[in-house]
Amino acid sequence: MRRLEDGATYREPVDQLVYATGAGPRWLEVPGARSRGIYGVATLADGLLLRQIVEDERPQRAVIVGGGYIGIEMAEAFVARGLDVSLVELGSEVMGTLDADMGALVSAALREAGVKVYLEERVTGFHADGGQVRAVETDRRTLPADLVVLGVGVQPRSELAAEAGLPLGESGAVRIDDRMRTGIPGVWAAGDCAETFHLVSRRPAYIPLGTTANKQGRICGINLGGGYARFPGVVGTAITKFNQTEVARTGLSEREAQALGFEYGVARIEDRTRARYYPDSALMVVKLLAEKGSGRLLGAQIVGGPGAGKRIDVVAAALHAGMRVDEFMYLDLAYAPPFSPVWDPLLIAARKAAEQV
């Protein structure tokens, strides 16, 4: 071990070791990427620092690189503070965990709020003046910038684990079993540095979310303390928002289902968050996937107004239970006009998906 205060190194004997180093933001390795004014956001401290910079330095133009969860949430924060915001995304749409047709709905919400969205553009470098970033260069244009936020994903902090001989998965995260054991006696791992098990694909997966990290930490603590607990796995449920547009997903997207070789049916419907005649009823779009032959639910995506997003939890519960779409379509969900149409949009999507499988 190395003591940070003075750099002294020493050995510390242990009976059990928990490797929980988390994940860090990916950085672009292009010219100018280390200029002042370019930030990654992975912790609360990172967010507080950005807020302080916006308040103290009063930047006018912000460029966000990456249209995932961090990028969308930073765009919302910058728009609320009156900045001129541009967002550059390498993929064909923002929110790469969604299918492109659903991501396009999020892009539309961004543009409606004044965000300039540039899709299928690669950042090739940053221009600086006196060490301070002044512009972002893509393969198509130059975007003036006083402030840049990189939201191009995170990667597990597993370098030390690799050096110590801990097994890593394809993602580079530490491979663990359902009790958080690494395969080396006395060494455990949990959180964003570790893999998990995907209950729909039935394969190891790297899905660094705070919900999963907390559950893995609890399982690890119970086992480390002499108890017995197993973590069943996840279905990849996540949610975010941009202004009044809520965005949620769980299970597999079409792209993921295709890559894994699933044959599936898909339903995509537009409906309302509440009864149509009720005040503030908002549009929502639901996309539902089910496996052909078995009818097993594979995943769902939701984009819509207030009240849309948390409906994803119903589908997540159904995925955990391994429900078929014909079972799901008759779930006894709560109804009152302030909360839902009499046929909840999820049930309508399920009914249509059942016709495809």
N, C-alpha and C positions, 0 to 999 in steps of 0.2 A: 504494500500500500504506500501511497505518497501523501504526505500531509501538505495541504494546500498553502498553509500560512508560511512555511519556511522551505518547502520542497524536500524535506527529509523523507527517506523511504524506510519502511520497516515491515516486518511480517506480523500478522495477527492471526493466531490459531483460531479456527472455527470448527464447530461440530456440524452446523448446517449453514448453507449459504443461499440467499435469495438474490437472483439476478433480476433487477427491476429498473433498468436504465432508461426506459421509455423510448421515445422517438424524437427526431429532430427534423426541422424543415429542410427540404431539398434546396440546393443552391444551383443557380445556372452557372456553368463554366464557360462564360463568354467574355470578351473584352469589356472592361469597365465594371464588372459585376461586384467589385469590392469598393466601389465609390461610396462616399457618404450620401445618405439619403435613400439608400436601398435597404429594405428591411424584410425579414421573415417574421411570421407570427405563429408561435407555437404555444406560448404560455401567457398567463395573465399579466406577467411583468412586461412581455412584449407589447401587449395591447395598451397597457398604461403608458408605456414609453411613447407609442405612436400618438396617443391622445395628447400627451404633453407637448410633443413636437408640433402637432397641428395647432394647439392653443398658443404656443410660444412663437413659432416661426411663421404662422399664417401662410402656408403654401396655398397656391391657387389651383395647380394642376396635379392631379394624382393619376398615375398609371398603375394598374393592377395586372400582374402577369399570372394567368391561370384563372379559369372560371369554375373552380370547384367550390366546396363549402367555404373555405377561407376567403376566396375571391369574392363570392356573392355577399358574404357578411361584411367584408371591408367596403365593398361598393355601397352597401346600405348606409354604413357609418359615415362615409365620405360625402355622399349625397346629402345626408341630414345636416352636415356641417357646411354645405354650400360650395364644396369643391367641384371643379370641372373634372369629371372622371372618365377615363378610358380603360377598357378591359381588353386584354389580348389573350386569346385562347388558341392553342395549337390544334385542338380537335375541331370536328365539324359542328359542334354545338357546345354550349356551356353545360355544366353538371354532367360530367362523363359517367357518373354512376347511374344516370338515367339513359333511356334510349333517346335518339336524336329528336324524335317527334315530340317527346315530353320536354326535353331540354330547350326546344325552340319556344315553348311557352314561357320559360324563364327568361330567355333572351328578349322576348317581346316586353316583358315587365321591366327589364333593365332599360331598354331603349325608351319606353314610355316615360321613365323617370329621368331621362336625359343622359344616361350612360351611353357612351360610344362603344359599341361592341365590335371587335375585330376577330373574326373566326378564321381558322385554318391559316394562322400566321405564326411564324417562328421568330422569337427574339434572337437576334444575332449579335447584339452588343448594346452597351450604354455609353453615351457621350457625357463627359464630365468637364467642368470648368473649375480649376483650382481644387480638384478632388471631389467636388460636389456634383451629383448627377444633374444633368440638364435635359436629357432626352433619352428616349428608348428607341433603338433601331430594330425594325423587324425586316423580314425579307420582302416587304411590300412598301413600307413607309417609315417616316421618322415622326415620333410623337413627343412633343415637348413635355417635360416633367419637372416638377419641383420635389416630388416625392414618389417613390416606387415601392410597391409591396409585392413580394414574390409569394405566390400561392400555388406552387407547382407540386404539391404533395409533400409527404413526410417519408422518412425512412427509419427503420429500427436502428437504435444505437447498439449494435451487436458486434462491434469490432473486438472489444475485449473478450466477449464470449468465443469468438472465432479463434483468437489467439490462445485461449485456454482449452480449446478442443471441444467446446460444446457443439452438439450437432445443430446445424442451421437448415431451414427449409428453403424452398425455391425462392421465396421472397427475401431471403437474407435474415429473416427473423429467427429467433431461437425455437427449435422444435421441442414441443412438450407433449405429455400425455394428458388425460383428463383429470389427473390429480396435480398437475403443474410440475411433474418431474421431468428433468432434462435427459435422463438416461445415464447420467453420471451420479452415483450414489452421494446423497447429501447436498446436491445442487438442484435448486428449484428456479423457475422463471415465471414471471407473470407480467401482464400489462402490455404496453405498446411495443416492447422489444420482442414479444413472443407471438407465435402463431396461435390460432384457435381452430376449432373444427366447425365446418359449415354443415348445418343439418339438412340442407336441401341438396347441395352438390355431393355431400358425403365425402368431402375431401378437406385436407388442411387448407386454411386460408389466412391471409394477413389483412385484418380489418381493424385498424387502430382507432378505437372509440373509447371514450371515458367510461361508458356503461360496461363494456366488456372488461376493461382494465380493473374496475372496481370489483366485479364478480370474480375474476381470476385471483385478485389479491385476497379476497375472503376465503376462497377455496384453498389457496396456498397456505394462509395462516392457520386454518383448521387442521390441515394435514401436518404442517410443520409442528403444531402444538400437540400432536399425538392423536388427533381425531381422525375421522375418515369422511372425506367429501369428494365428489366427482363433479366436474363441470361438463354439462351435456353438449354445449356448443352454442352457436349463434345462427341467425338467419340474415344478418347484415342489415338490420333496421337502422335507418338514419333519417333525420329531419332537419330542415333549416327554413329560413324565410328571407324574402327581400320585400321590404315594405309590407304591403298587404297580401303578397303572394306567398303561400305556404308550399313547401316542396318536401315530399317524403317518398321513401322507397324501402322495400324489404324483399328478401329472397333474391331471385335471379331476374336480371333484365333479359330482353330478347337476345342481345349480343352475347351475354354470358351463357344463356341456355344453348345458343347455337354452338358456341365454342366447346361446350361440354357434351355436345352430341344429343341433346334432348330433342324429341319430336313433341311439339306443343301446339296448342291453340291459344289464340289471343283475342281479348275483347278490349275495346277502347270506347268509353262513353263520356258524354258531357251531361252534367246534371247540376243541381243546386245544393248548396250546403244546408239550406233550410227549405221549408215549404215555399213554393214560388211566390205566394201571396204575402209571405211574412216579411216585415221590414228587414233590410240588410241581407237578404238572401243573396249569396254570391255564387258565381260560376265555379265549378270544379270539374276536373278531368281525371278519370280513373282508368288505368290500364292494368289488366289482370292476365296472368299467364297460367295455363294448366297443362299438365302432361297428357299427351294423347294416349289412349288405351286405358291408363289407370285413372285419369281424371284428377290426379293429385295436383293441388295448388303448387305453383312454382315461384310466384312472386307477384308484386304489385308496385305501381308507381302512382302517386297522386300529386297534382299541381292545382291549386285553387285558392280561393279567398279565405278569410278567417273562418275557422271551423273545419277546414278540409284536412289539414295535415295529420292531426292526431288520430284520425280514422285508420291510419296505417297500422296502429297497434292491434286492431282486430285481426288484420291479415297476418301480422307477425305471430299472434297467438295460434291462429289456424295452421300456420306453417310448422310451429313447434309441435302441434298435435298431429301433423301429417294428414290433415283433412283433405277430402276430395271436394271438387268444386260443386258437385251436386249436393253435398252435405252443407257446404258453406252458404249456398244460395237461400237456404231456409233458416238461417240463424235468427233467433228471437232477439233482435236488437231493439233498443229503446227508441220510442217515437213520441215526439210532440212537435208541433209546427215550429217552435223557436229553435229546434235542434236538428231536424231532419225532415225530408219528405217521408211520406208513409212507406214507400219503398226506398230504403237507404241506397245511395249510389253504389255502394260496395255490392249489395245484393243484386242490383240490376246488372252490374258488370259480371258477376259470377254467373248469372242466368245466361247471359250471352256467351260467356266462355264455355259453359257446359254444352252449348250447341256446336262448339268447334272441336270437341274431344270425344 
